[in-house]
Every structure is written in C-alpha cells, then in structure tokens.
Amino acid sequence: MSGPNHYGLILAGGRGTRFWPRSRKRHAKQVLNVHGERTLIQATVDRLAPLIPAERIWILTNEFVRDEIVRQLPDVPPNQIIAEPAQRNTAPAIALAAHILHSIDPTAVFGVFPSDHIIGDDLTYIEHLRPAFAAAELGKIAVLGIKARWPETGYGYIEFPEGTEAGRLETLPIARFVEKPVAHIAQAYLEAGRYFWNAGMFFWSAETVLNAMRKHQPKTAALISSLPPFGNADFAGKLTEVFPLCENISVDFAILEKSQDSVVGVACGEFGWNDVGSWNAVYELIPFDEHSNASRSELLLRDSTGNYVDAGGKLVALLGVKDLIIVDTPDALLVADRSRAQEVGDLVKRLEAANRHEFL
C-alpha cells in the first residue's frame, strides 16, 4: 500500500469515437470490455488497488457516462465520480482535482491515470509507480515514459538523458518533451534509445499543481480557486458556473513543458502498455487463428485473412476478404480497412454534422 495521502485521479471524459459503433456518448470506450471480461475503467481501478484503494480513487468524467461508471464501480464512493460541466481538456480537469484534494487533505499527492489503457503485467506496472509517487512527495512532477517499440508518429515523446536504461525503478531528469513526430524523426528516436513514449500518467502533490497553474495559467487558476471546498453546499453550483470558463488546454502545454526544471521521469521497463487507440489495436491484442483472423464472434471462413470481427453472438461468414474491421451493433455496422482504423472518428464527425444523434 502507499501512504494515506496518496490518491488516484482517473480521467474518463473522452468519447472514444474511434471505437464507434460500440462507443457512444452514453456507453463510451472506457466503460466497454473491448479486451477481457472487465471494462477498461474497471481494469484501471483493479490494477491500482495494491497501491491506491477504491476509497482514495477520484474520477472525472462527463454527464453522459457518469451513471454507468457509478454502476460499474460500486467500491468507489459515488461523490468521488464527478461529471465535468463542460469538456475543457486535461489542465482544467487536473486543476479541479487538485483543488478538491487539497481542500480535503492539504498533503495530498496524486497520480493521474487514463481510464482506457491496457496493462499486461500489473505487478511490474505498480512497481514503476512507487518511485513516481516518492518524487511527487518531494515536490517534483513525475511522468512515466514507455520504451518505444516502433517508430510511432501518434504519440508524444519524452527525451531522457543519454544512456538511460529502461526499468531501473528510479526517477531521472527529463531533457525535454517532444510533440508527435513525423515518420523519419520517429525512426531516429527509436534508434537513439533515449526517447520514450509519453504515457499520459503524471504524479504530483495537489499543492504543486495549484502553484504551477497560478504561475502558468492564471485565468484558469483564479476560476478554480474561486470554488468553495469540496463538500460545501455551493460547490456543485459554482462548478457549473466557472468550469466552462476555463481555458481549453492540455496539461502538457499548460504545465509540463513550462516546468521542465521540476519534472523527472521513470523510464519504464516492459509491462505490456497499450493505449488501445483504435479497433486495429484491439486486433493486435486478441489471439489470431491460423489465417491471422481475430474475432469475438463465431466465424465461418473461406479464403479470408487478417480480419477483426466483433458481432456479438452472431455467426459471421467471411468469403474472400482480408484486413477488414467488422463491428456490428443493433443499429449500426462498421466495415473498414484495418489500415484506416484511425479514421473511424472522422465518420463520427460526419454523423455529428448531419445531426444523426441517434447514432452518437
């Protein structure tokens, strides 16, 4: 177990549009079981349990999915599952959490965790969190870096010092944060060996966050500081009033890149991290048959290879097709080329533009 002043903040406000048609506003990616029996957010709480018990877990989400999260997580106090009045990116969300935690525990130290990632080795993962929490206790900002496994252009990178070895379970100074690179730069990062993927997991004290926001994001800091302490009768009403006025900015831009002297990182060893960013990522996680087909449904196959199928209890027959994503729900069917899985979110934007809210 960790110290009694250690908390976990799980960010669960995203919609997961690249997982349409299964992911909808009221049943978004984080509450789906796209891999395994537990939903993604249930698995997140499960893996943190050896370090942070459910009573010290806080979740920020949206009004559409909050009730489902409350239902799925009966051990997390319902008043700690909070629907943001508006989407304002990660910096205001984390500042809000820091305000709440500081009001109930001025010594609070917390980790920020995405609600929709998969970890293959929970025990090894937990061991990597301990040095990050220890650094946060000392007033540092700690981040987790995932050792790059291929030249990914969809992630930001953390540059560690030359000669950094993955998996040493210590914090190291950070040379810099790097935005999503083009392909040849990503290849150079992979070959250099000291560039790690930014996993979007951060550790700091509530006081550190609030001080950094006052310094680098004074408008949002002033709005958040105007909130009464959590539990006050006026808290919810005031939150509805001020939160939509906060700047829409990520914590990376708002704090991390402007506080580099205070940031340290854990160069993580392998624990099976996957951000499950698309249906193709799910395909990579599920065992294949002898023809590289992966399915959560019964298949009848002939001359078909490299397909991913999720069609509930239906028998799906494939004849002469390859490298497809097929996802069937009661009201919508997705058929896509696996290489274009990242573009599924663009289809959702088209539905939004057409006001087809029944499919959102």
C-alpha positions as CSV (number, residue, x, y, z in Angstrom):
1,M,0.0,0.0,0.0
2,S,1.0,3.6,-0.5
3,G,0.8,6.4,2.1
4,P,-2.6,7.6,3.3
5,N,-2.2,10.9,1.5
6,H,-1.8,9.1,-1.9
7,Y,-4.7,9.3,-4.3
8,G,-5.6,8.3,-7.8
9,L,-7.3,10.6,-10.4
10,I,-8.7,8.7,-13.3
11,L,-9.6,10.8,-16.4
12,A,-12.7,9.3,-18.0
13,G,-14.3,12.1,-20.0
14,G,-13.4,11.0,-23.5
15,R,-15.8,9.6,-26.0
16,G,-13.6,7.1,-27.8
17,T,-15.0,7.9,-31.2
18,R,-12.6,5.6,-33.0
19,F,-14.4,2.8,-31.3
20,W,-17.7,3.6,-33.0
21,P,-20.2,2.0,-33.4
22,R,-19.8,0.3,-30.0
23,S,-18.6,3.5,-28.3
24,R,-21.4,6.1,-27.9
25,K,-21.9,9.1,-25.7
26,R,-23.7,7.1,-23.0
27,H,-21.6,4.0,-23.4
28,A,-18.1,5.3,-24.3
29,K,-14.9,3.4,-24.8
30,Q,-13.8,3.4,-21.1
31,V,-16.9,1.5,-20.0
32,L,-16.6,-1.1,-22.7
33,N,-14.9,-4.5,-22.4
34,V,-13.0,-4.3,-25.6
35,H,-10.4,-6.7,-24.2
36,G,-11.1,-9.2,-21.5
37,E,-14.1,-9.6,-19.1
38,R,-13.7,-6.3,-17.2
39,T,-14.3,-3.0,-18.8
40,L,-11.4,-0.7,-19.3
41,I,-12.2,1.6,-16.4
42,Q,-12.9,-1.4,-14.1
43,A,-9.5,-2.8,-15.1
44,T,-7.8,0.6,-14.3
45,V,-9.2,0.6,-10.8
46,D,-8.4,-3.1,-10.3
47,R,-4.7,-2.6,-11.2
48,L,-4.3,0.4,-8.9
49,A,-5.8,-1.4,-5.9
50,P,-2.4,-2.7,-4.4
51,L,-1.3,0.9,-4.2
52,I,-4.5,3.1,-4.0
53,P,-7.7,1.6,-2.5
54,A,-11.0,2.4,-4.1
55,E,-11.9,4.9,-1.3
56,R,-9.0,7.1,-2.5
57,I,-9.9,6.9,-6.2
58,W,-11.4,10.0,-7.8
59,I,-12.9,10.0,-11.3
60,L,-13.6,13.0,-13.6
61,T,-16.0,12.1,-16.4
62,N,-19.0,13.6,-18.3
63,E,-22.7,13.7,-17.7
64,F,-23.5,11.1,-20.3
65,V,-21.4,8.2,-18.8
66,R,-21.2,9.1,-15.1
67,D,-24.2,6.9,-14.1
68,E,-22.7,3.9,-15.9
69,I,-19.3,4.4,-14.2
70,V,-21.1,4.6,-10.8
71,R,-22.8,1.3,-11.6
72,Q,-19.6,-0.4,-12.7
73,L,-17.5,0.8,-9.8
74,P,-19.6,0.1,-6.6
75,D,-16.5,0.3,-4.3
76,V,-15.6,3.9,-5.4
77,P,-17.7,6.5,-3.4
78,P,-20.3,7.9,-5.8
79,N,-19.5,11.5,-4.7
80,Q,-15.9,10.9,-6.0
81,I,-17.2,10.3,-9.5
82,I,-17.7,13.8,-10.8
83,A,-19.2,14.9,-14.1
84,E,-17.4,17.9,-15.5
85,P,-19.9,20.6,-16.6
86,A,-18.0,21.0,-19.9
87,Q,-15.1,19.5,-21.7
88,R,-12.1,21.7,-21.1
89,N,-9.1,19.3,-21.7
90,T,-6.7,17.9,-19.1
91,A,-5.2,21.0,-17.5
92,P,-8.5,22.4,-16.0
93,A,-9.6,18.8,-15.1
94,I,-6.4,18.2,-13.1
95,A,-6.5,21.6,-11.5
96,L,-10.1,20.9,-10.4
97,A,-8.9,17.6,-8.9
98,A,-6.0,19.3,-7.1
99,H,-8.4,21.9,-5.7
100,I,-10.7,19.2,-4.4
101,L,-8.0,17.0,-2.9
102,H,-6.2,20.0,-1.3
103,S,-9.5,21.0,0.3
104,I,-9.9,17.6,2.0
105,D,-6.2,16.8,2.5
106,P,-3.6,19.6,2.2
107,T,-0.8,17.0,2.0
108,A,-2.5,15.1,-0.9
109,V,-0.2,13.6,-3.6
110,F,-1.9,12.1,-6.6
111,G,-1.3,10.2,-9.8
112,V,-3.2,10.9,-13.0
113,F,-4.3,7.8,-15.0
114,P,-6.1,7.4,-18.3
115,S,-9.3,5.3,-18.0
116,D,-8.9,3.4,-21.2
117,H,-5.4,1.9,-21.4
118,I,-4.4,-1.8,-21.1
119,I,-1.5,-3.1,-19.0
120,G,-0.4,-6.6,-19.5
121,D,1.7,-7.0,-16.3
122,D,0.0,-5.3,-13.3
123,L,2.6,-6.1,-10.7
124,T,5.5,-4.7,-12.7
125,Y,3.4,-1.7,-13.5
126,I,2.8,-1.0,-9.9
127,E,6.5,-1.1,-9.1
128,H,7.1,1.7,-11.6
129,L,4.5,3.9,-9.8
130,R,6.3,3.8,-6.5
131,P,9.3,6.0,-7.5
132,A,7.0,8.4,-9.2
133,F,4.9,8.9,-6.0
134,A,8.1,9.2,-4.0
135,A,9.3,12.1,-6.3
136,A,5.9,13.8,-6.1
137,E,6.2,13.7,-2.2
138,L,9.4,15.8,-2.6
139,G,7.6,18.5,-4.7
140,K,8.7,17.2,-8.1
141,I,6.4,16.4,-11.1
142,A,7.0,12.8,-12.2
143,V,6.0,11.3,-15.6
144,L,6.1,7.8,-16.9
145,G,7.9,7.1,-20.2
146,I,7.1,3.9,-22.1
147,K,10.1,2.5,-24.0
148,A,9.4,2.9,-27.7
149,R,8.8,-0.4,-29.5
150,W,8.3,1.0,-33.0
151,P,8.6,4.5,-34.7
152,E,5.2,5.7,-33.6
153,T,4.0,9.0,-35.0
154,G,0.8,9.3,-33.0
155,Y,2.5,9.7,-29.5
156,G,4.4,12.5,-27.9
157,Y,7.9,11.5,-26.6
158,I,10.0,12.2,-23.5
159,E,13.7,12.6,-24.0
160,F,15.7,11.1,-21.2
161,P,19.5,11.5,-20.7
162,E,22.0,9.7,-22.9
163,G,22.5,6.1,-21.7
164,T,19.1,5.8,-19.9
165,E,18.2,2.2,-19.2
166,A,14.6,1.1,-19.1
167,G,13.2,-0.5,-16.0
168,R,15.6,0.8,-13.3
169,L,12.7,1.9,-11.0
170,E,14.2,5.4,-10.3
171,T,13.4,8.9,-11.4
172,L,15.7,10.7,-13.8
173,P,15.8,14.3,-15.1
174,I,13.9,15.0,-18.3
175,A,15.8,16.6,-21.2
176,R,12.6,17.7,-23.0
177,F,9.2,16.8,-24.2
178,V,8.7,16.3,-27.9
179,E,5.4,16.6,-29.8
180,K,4.2,13.9,-32.2
181,P,7.0,13.5,-34.8
182,V,6.9,12.8,-38.5
183,A,7.9,9.2,-39.5
184,H,11.6,9.7,-40.2
185,I,12.1,11.6,-36.9
186,A,10.2,8.9,-35.0
187,Q,12.6,6.3,-36.5
188,A,15.6,8.4,-35.3
189,Y,14.0,8.5,-31.8
190,L,13.6,4.7,-31.8
191,E,17.3,4.2,-32.9
192,A,18.6,6.7,-30.3
193,G,17.1,4.6,-27.5
194,R,16.6,7.5,-25.0
195,Y,13.2,8.7,-26.3
196,F,10.3,7.1,-24.6
197,W,6.6,7.4,-25.4
198,N,4.6,9.8,-23.1
199,A,2.1,7.5,-21.4
200,G,-0.1,10.4,-20.1
201,M,0.5,9.4,-16.5
202,F,1.6,12.2,-14.1
203,F,2.4,12.4,-10.4
204,W,2.5,15.5,-8.2
205,S,1.2,17.0,-5.0
206,A,-2.1,19.0,-5.1
207,E,-0.1,22.0,-3.9
208,T,2.4,21.6,-6.7
209,V,-0.4,21.6,-9.3
210,L,-2.1,24.6,-7.9
211,N,1.1,26.6,-7.7
212,A,2.0,25.7,-11.3
213,M,-1.4,26.7,-12.5
214,R,-1.2,30.0,-10.7
215,K,2.2,30.6,-12.4
216,H,1.4,29.4,-15.9
217,Q,-2.4,29.5,-16.3
218,P,-3.5,32.4,-14.0
219,K,-7.0,32.7,-15.6
220,T,-7.9,29.1,-15.0
221,A,-6.2,29.1,-11.6
222,A,-8.3,32.0,-10.5
223,L,-11.5,30.3,-11.7
224,I,-10.7,27.1,-9.9
225,S,-9.6,28.8,-6.7
226,S,-13.0,30.6,-6.6
227,L,-14.7,27.2,-5.9
228,P,-15.6,26.5,-2.3
229,P,-14.1,23.5,-0.6
230,F,-15.4,20.1,-1.8
231,G,-18.5,19.1,0.2
232,N,-19.7,22.7,0.6
233,A,-23.4,23.0,-0.4
234,D,-22.5,25.6,-3.0
235,F,-19.7,23.5,-4.7
236,A,-21.7,21.9,-7.5
237,G,-23.5,25.1,-8.5
238,K,-20.3,27.2,-8.5
239,L,-18.5,24.4,-10.5
240,T,-21.2,24.6,-13.2
241,E,-20.7,28.3,-13.3
242,V,-16.9,28.6,-13.5
243,F,-15.6,25.4,-15.1
244,P,-16.9,26.2,-18.7
245,L,-14.9,29.5,-18.5
246,C,-11.6,27.7,-18.0
247,E,-9.1,27.6,-20.9
248,N,-9.3,24.5,-23.1
249,I,-5.7,23.3,-22.9
250,S,-3.8,20.1,-22.2
251,V,-1.7,19.7,-19.1
252,D,1.3,19.1,-21.3
253,F,1.2,22.5,-22.8
254,A,-0.2,24.3,-19.7
255,I,2.3,22.9,-17.1
256,L,4.7,20.2,-18.0
257,E,6.5,21.9,-20.9
258,K,6.8,25.1,-18.8
259,S,8.0,23.4,-15.6
260,Q,10.8,21.3,-17.1
261,D,13.3,22.0,-14.3
262,S,10.8,20.4,-11.8
263,V,10.0,17.4,-14.0
264,V,11.5,13.9,-13.5
265,G,10.6,10.7,-15.3
266,V,10.6,7.0,-14.8
267,A,12.0,5.2,-17.9
268,C,9.7,2.2,-17.7
269,G,10.6,-1.4,-18.4
270,E,8.1,-3.6,-20.2
271,F,4.8,-4.1,-18.6
272,G,2.6,-4.5,-21.7
273,W,1.2,-1.0,-22.0
274,N,-1.2,-0.3,-24.8
275,D,-3.4,2.8,-25.2
276,V,-5.9,0.8,-27.3
277,G,-6.3,3.7,-29.6
278,S,-8.3,2.0,-32.4
279,W,-10.0,-1.2,-33.4
280,N,-6.7,-2.2,-35.1
281,A,-5.0,-2.0,-31.7
282,V,-7.7,-4.4,-30.3
283,Y,-7.0,-6.7,-33.2
284,E,-3.3,-6.8,-32.2
285,L,-4.3,-7.9,-28.7
286,I,-6.6,-10.8,-29.5
287,P,-5.2,-14.2,-30.4
288,F,-5.3,-14.9,-34.1
289,D,-6.3,-18.1,-35.9
290,E,-4.0,-19.7,-38.4
291,H,-5.0,-17.1,-41.0
292,S,-4.4,-14.1,-38.8
293,N,-8.1,-13.5,-38.2
294,A,-9.1,-12.2,-34.7
295,S,-12.7,-12.4,-33.6
296,R,-15.0,-12.1,-30.6
297,S,-17.7,-13.8,-32.6
298,E,-18.1,-17.3,-34.3
299,L,-16.6,-17.2,-37.8
300,L,-17.2,-19.3,-40.9
301,L,-14.2,-18.6,-43.2
302,R,-13.1,-19.2,-46.7
303,D,-10.0,-17.6,-48.2
304,S,-10.1,-14.7,-45.7
305,T,-7.1,-13.4,-43.7
306,G,-6.2,-10.6,-41.3
307,N,-9.7,-9.6,-40.3
308,Y,-11.1,-8.4,-37.0
309,V,-14.7,-9.2,-36.2
310,D,-16.9,-8.1,-33.2
311,A,-20.5,-9.0,-33.9
312,G,-21.9,-10.1,-30.6
313,G,-23.5,-13.6,-30.7
314,K,-23.9,-13.7,-34.4
315,L,-22.2,-16.2,-36.7
316,V,-20.2,-14.2,-39.3
317,A,-19.3,-15.7,-42.6
318,L,-16.3,-14.2,-44.5
319,L,-15.6,-15.1,-48.1
320,G,-12.5,-13.9,-49.9
321,V,-11.8,-10.8,-47.8
322,K,-8.7,-9.6,-46.0
323,D,-7.6,-7.0,-43.5
324,L,-11.1,-5.8,-42.6
325,I,-12.6,-4.5,-39.3
326,I,-16.2,-5.6,-38.9
327,V,-18.1,-4.3,-35.8
328,D,-21.8,-4.9,-35.6
329,T,-24.3,-3.4,-33.1
330,P,-28.1,-3.4,-33.1
331,D,-28.4,-0.1,-35.0
332,A,-25.1,0.3,-36.9
333,L,-22.5,-1.8,-38.7
334,L,-18.9,-0.7,-39.4
335,V,-16.9,-2.3,-42.2
336,A,-13.4,-0.7,-42.6
337,D,-10.0,-1.4,-43.9
338,R,-7.8,-2.2,-40.9
339,S,-5.1,0.2,-42.1
340,R,-7.6,3.1,-41.9
341,A,-8.8,2.3,-38.3
342,Q,-7.7,5.7,-37.1
343,E,-10.2,7.4,-39.4
344,V,-13.3,5.9,-37.8
345,G,-13.5,9.0,-35.6
346,D,-13.9,11.0,-38.8
347,L,-17.1,9.1,-39.6
348,V,-18.5,10.1,-36.2
349,K,-17.8,13.8,-37.1
350,R,-19.9,13.3,-40.2
351,L,-22.7,11.9,-38.2
352,E,-22.5,14.9,-35.8
353,A,-22.5,17.3,-38.8
354,A,-25.6,15.6,-40.1
355,N,-27.3,15.8,-36.7
356,R,-27.7,12.0,-36.6
357,H,-27.7,12.0,-32.8
358,E,-29.4,8.6,-32.7
359,F,-26.1,7.1,-33.7
360,L,-24.0,9.1,-31.3
